[in-house]
Amino acid sequence: MEKRTSVRGRKNRHLPAFILLFLADKDAHGGSLWSQISSMMPDHQDIDSGAVYRVLRDLEERGCVTSYWNTEDSGPAKRIYHVTEHGMEELQMCYTDICIRKKNLEYFIEQYQNLVEIQVDK
């Protein structure tokens, strides 16, 4: 039987929030964002570059980011993404949502640890 390391559910749920966060700091291309995410969150090895590009496409369709082609650097042209004002508003909503989820998760962890302690003491 295969051992799972995560619970079934919506994979990459907060990926748009992280992409917007990184783009709020500076414009970037998809590969650069994927590398940044991979290095910042090594426990999420299931985030592939395809997921990053799907989220970028969705964010662009919703007006959260715009893109332009950088042809000035050496090598092939790269699509560079830029967060918009609407994207910054969405980033603020992500922040609020994550804060609420964090509070709820901290409650869950505390209650679970209490439950485990009770069972160990029996």
C-alpha positions as MATLAB code, in Angstrom:
seq = 'MEKRTSVRGRKNRHLPAFILLFLADKDAHGGSLWSQISSMMPDHQDIDSGAVYRVLRDLEERGCVTSYWNTEDSGPAKRIYHVTEHGMEELQMCYTDICIRKKNLEYFIEQYQNLVEIQVDK';
ca = [
       0.000    0.000    0.000;
       1.358    3.414   -1.011;
       1.950    5.856    1.834;
       0.369    9.238    1.188;
       2.057   12.375    2.473;
      -0.917   14.651    1.916;
      -4.654   14.613    2.298;
      -6.781   14.521   -0.815;
      -8.082   17.926   -1.750;
      -7.428   20.864   -3.973;
      -3.806   20.661   -4.989;
      -1.862   23.926   -5.192;
      -4.681   25.831   -3.465;
      -2.482   28.802   -2.557;
      -0.317   28.856   -5.661;
      -2.034   31.985   -7.078;
      -1.385   33.807   -3.790;
       2.328   32.968   -3.884;
       2.633   33.953   -7.539;
       0.950   37.297   -6.858;
       3.170   37.792   -3.805;
       6.346   37.221   -5.805;
       5.133   39.390   -8.703;
       4.268   42.200   -6.285;
       7.985   42.285   -5.474;
       9.164   42.269   -9.108;
       8.130   41.264  -12.616;
       9.201   37.760  -13.577;
       8.802   35.000  -16.147;
       7.113   31.693  -15.380;
      10.296   29.654  -15.043;
      11.716   32.131  -12.580;
       8.508   32.025  -10.515;
       8.549   28.218  -10.507;
      12.167   28.196   -9.324;
      11.365   30.704   -6.594;
       8.382   28.676   -5.403;
      10.373   25.440   -5.489;
      13.201   26.900   -3.429;
      10.923   28.668   -0.926;
       8.633   25.666   -0.408;
      10.704   22.500   -0.847;
       8.023   20.382    0.850;
       5.686   21.060   -2.077;
       7.549   19.096   -4.713;
       4.234   18.356   -6.423;
       4.107   21.901   -7.842;
       5.205   21.526  -11.432;
       6.007   24.258  -13.920;
       2.813   23.475  -15.828;
       0.751   24.408  -12.769;
       2.576   27.748  -12.528;
       1.835   28.546  -16.187;
      -1.830   27.496  -15.812;
      -2.202   29.831  -12.827;
      -0.452   32.659  -14.688;
      -2.815   32.214  -17.645;
      -5.816   32.265  -15.297;
      -4.524   35.339  -13.448;
      -4.021   37.110  -16.761;
      -7.525   36.213  -17.962;
      -8.933   37.659  -14.728;
      -6.919   40.873  -15.076;
      -4.672   40.219  -12.070;
      -1.502   40.212  -14.159;
      -0.414   41.464  -17.541;
       2.442   40.132  -19.606;
       4.885   41.321  -22.204;
       7.660   39.706  -24.193;
      11.256   40.393  -23.218;
      13.365   40.095  -26.350;
      16.268   42.212  -25.106;
      18.070   39.547  -23.049;
      20.170   36.880  -24.700;
      18.469   33.608  -25.475;
      14.876   33.016  -26.448;
      12.211   35.633  -25.741;
      10.514   35.252  -22.370;
       7.025   36.281  -21.357;
       7.357   38.548  -18.331;
       4.430   38.931  -15.940;
       3.477   42.081  -14.045;
       0.915   42.323  -11.229;
      -1.911   44.821  -11.820;
      -3.877   46.930   -9.363;
      -6.620   44.293   -9.500;
      -3.964   41.671   -8.754;
      -2.855   43.631   -5.695;
      -6.478   43.692   -4.499;
      -6.658   39.938   -4.992;
      -3.363   39.547   -3.110;
      -4.940   41.418   -0.175;
      -7.922   39.027   -0.278;
      -5.514   36.066   -0.337;
      -3.736   37.478    2.709;
      -7.008   37.812    4.635;
      -8.089   34.302    3.639;
      -4.736   32.756    4.586;
      -4.779   34.514    7.981;
      -8.208   33.038    8.714;
      -7.097   29.580    7.545;
      -3.931   29.854    9.662;
      -5.979   30.623   12.759;
      -8.278   27.687   12.057;
      -5.342   25.367   11.387;
      -3.621   26.419   14.605;
      -6.826   25.552   16.473;
      -6.932   22.160   14.721;
      -3.288   21.425   15.592;
      -3.800   22.358   19.230;
      -6.940   20.230   19.532;
      -5.320   17.286   17.775;
      -2.252   17.442   20.010;
      -4.521   17.508   23.076;
      -6.396   14.492   21.737;
      -3.186   12.555   21.104;
      -1.888   13.402   24.595;
      -5.118   12.149   26.141;
      -4.901    8.876   24.178;
      -1.235    8.356   25.128;
      -2.012    8.926   28.810;
      -4.742    6.236   28.818;
];
